[in-house]
């Protein structure tokens, strides 16, 4: 009996050990199968990446689709499919793929960023807002993402939230021009000028040494017809930075607009001789003064200072020429105009001034050096061609003069102009000794 019990126990133990061995074998087989499957998926994924980064998008899409078919929770493949769809501008499909990627990997911030950018492309700002809010909460130091959130609020017309984003950026990154400019634009969009000016005041308090903020605030005041407040900003800037060109310029413009020549002259007198101030900024002041023509001595002084500050500049020479012409000194005017045109011959109006001054001063020989330019720019101008012809008569070259007078005659219609050209032809032929031809034009 005892022997029988022992044999039964031995059999049971043998079966138990065999069963445990089978379980271990099956578990090992399962693990091996899972490892093989993971290696296969990894290999396929790498193949898909190679296809994607060599722009073989159809092949890459096929590979990643196979992976998601076999492994529905493979978030990286959904993400890569979204990138392929984006390349093909299939944004709806890209959005769906990213939603699946996020479903299977909720903590991956880059999937959320990709979805947020896709929603911006499709201009689905309402859906994008909560997503960008979440992204900015997780990555508060990323300025580009904050601007994306700002854009969403802007497109939805949520001014309060726009200001909140800008305030947060200002607190985190410090005051800067772009942030203030955006906040000012928001307040002006709400017709709140005082709030907009407060933004400049806040920036001035934080950066009192930045003259630009005073001037921008002043310009805003002028735009809103708050002229006294504009002046206070300009004068504050000037009191702190009396040598700043922009501050002087703003005050000069301010008083010019109010026809106060005495006050504007103070600031213009600083600007004109300053070589560090761009001549382009000085020209409006000079032209304004020349239009009035009230103080020729001051104009002459400023023209000389302008030329000294910008030697050889075509615009400085032009101003000197025009001031000389205003004084009636056409010989000097001709010289200055010629210097200006030698530097820059593109000013068509100046050619007319140059030819006129040369004719009035008798300095016609100066025109001969510009023969090609005059004939190229004014091939059908009786006035310009006949003055050039006169220059060649004075230079003892009647043949050239005759050619230009005849060209001028072909385009002349005014009776007085036609008569003057014929008189010129008569004189040219007489100089040449051709009395018979000369008589034809003496009628």
Secondary structure, 3 states (H helix, E strand, C coil): CHHHHHHHHHHHHHHHHHHHHHHHHHHHHHHHHHHHHHHHHHHHHHHHHHHHHCCCHHHHHHHHHHHHHHCCCCHHHHHHHHHHHHHCCCHHHHHHHHHHHHHHCCCCHHHHHHHHHHHHHCCCHHHHHHHHHHHHHHCCCCHHHHHHHHHHHHHCCCHHHHHHHHHHHHHHHCCCHHHHHHHHHHHHHCCCHHHHHHHHHHHHHHCCCCHHHHHHHHHHHHHCCCHHHHHHHHHHHHHHCCCCHHHHHHHHHHHHHCCCHHHHHHHHHHHHCCCCCCHHHHHHHHHHHHHHCCCHHHHHHHHHHHHHHCCCCHHHHHHHHHHHHHHCCHHHHHHHHHHHHHHCCCCHHHHHHHHHHHHHHCCCHHHHCCHHHHHHHCCCCHHHHHHHHHHHHHCCCHHHHHHHHHHHHHHCCCHHHHHHHHHHHHHHHHHHCCHHHHHCCCC
